[in-house]
Structure formats: structure tokens, C-alpha cells
């Protein structure tokens, strides 16, 4: 149960990082 929760948290963090990176790239005109 803990492992599954941890995996979901990691996936959510990864998706969040990708979205933030994309938003930052667009903001910088990249």
C-alpha cells in the first residue's frame, strides 16, 4: 500500500515538474 502511494506521489511530482518546465520554457520564449 505504501509503495503504491509512493509511486503515485513520484508520478505526480514528475508530471508537475514537466508541466512547470514546459510553462517556464514558454515563458522564456523557448
Buried (B, 14 or more C-beta within 10 A) or exposed (E): EEEEEEEEEEEEEEEEEEEEEEEEEEEEEE
